[in-house]
Amino acid sequence: MNIIVYRPETEEDQKDLEKKAAMVHSQAVLQCLKQLSCPIYQKQAIWKEINPDTNKG
């Protein structure tokens, strides 16, 4: 299998790609959390532990 990867050419495009990758990763983590068979408060605690930026504000 051959895979061709194109890197962003500008710093702005690189930042945009990083944001998009972070969003996809967060969505995947949230989907996994939703599938856990534990109470919502435990899911929230897990989310806060792995995503400390949501604790601010």
C-alpha positions as CSV (number, residue, x, y, z in Angstrom):
1,M,0.0,0.0,0.0
2,N,1.3,3.4,-0.9
3,I,0.3,6.5,1.0
4,I,1.0,10.0,-0.1
5,V,1.1,12.6,2.7
6,Y,1.1,16.3,2.0
7,R,2.4,18.6,4.8
8,P,1.0,22.0,5.2
9,E,3.3,24.6,3.6
10,T,2.6,27.6,5.8
11,E,2.7,27.9,9.6
12,E,-1.0,29.0,9.5
13,D,-1.9,25.8,7.7
14,Q,0.1,23.8,10.2
15,K,-1.8,25.4,13.1
16,D,-5.1,24.8,11.4
17,L,-4.2,21.1,10.9
18,E,-3.2,20.8,14.6
19,K,-6.6,22.3,15.6
20,K,-8.5,19.9,13.4
21,A,-6.5,16.9,14.7
22,A,-7.1,17.9,18.3
23,M,-10.9,18.2,17.5
24,V,-11.0,14.7,16.0
25,H,-9.1,13.3,19.0
26,S,-11.4,14.9,21.5
27,Q,-14.5,13.6,19.6
28,A,-13.0,10.1,19.7
29,V,-12.3,10.3,23.4
30,L,-15.9,11.6,24.1
31,Q,-17.3,8.8,22.1
32,C,-15.4,6.3,24.1
33,L,-16.5,7.9,27.4
34,K,-20.2,7.8,26.3
35,Q,-19.9,4.0,25.8
36,L,-18.6,3.4,29.3
37,S,-21.1,1.7,31.6
38,C,-20.4,3.9,34.6
39,P,-22.3,6.9,36.1
40,I,-22.1,10.3,34.5
41,Y,-20.2,11.8,37.4
42,Q,-17.4,9.2,36.9
43,K,-17.3,10.0,33.2
44,Q,-17.1,13.7,34.0
45,A,-14.2,13.0,36.4
46,I,-12.4,11.0,33.7
47,W,-12.9,13.9,31.2
48,K,-11.5,16.5,33.6
49,E,-8.5,14.3,34.4
50,I,-7.6,13.9,30.7
51,N,-8.6,17.3,29.6
52,P,-7.6,19.8,32.3
53,D,-8.3,22.9,30.2
54,T,-12.0,22.4,30.7
55,N,-11.5,22.9,34.5
56,K,-10.7,26.6,33.9
57,G,-13.2,29.4,34.0
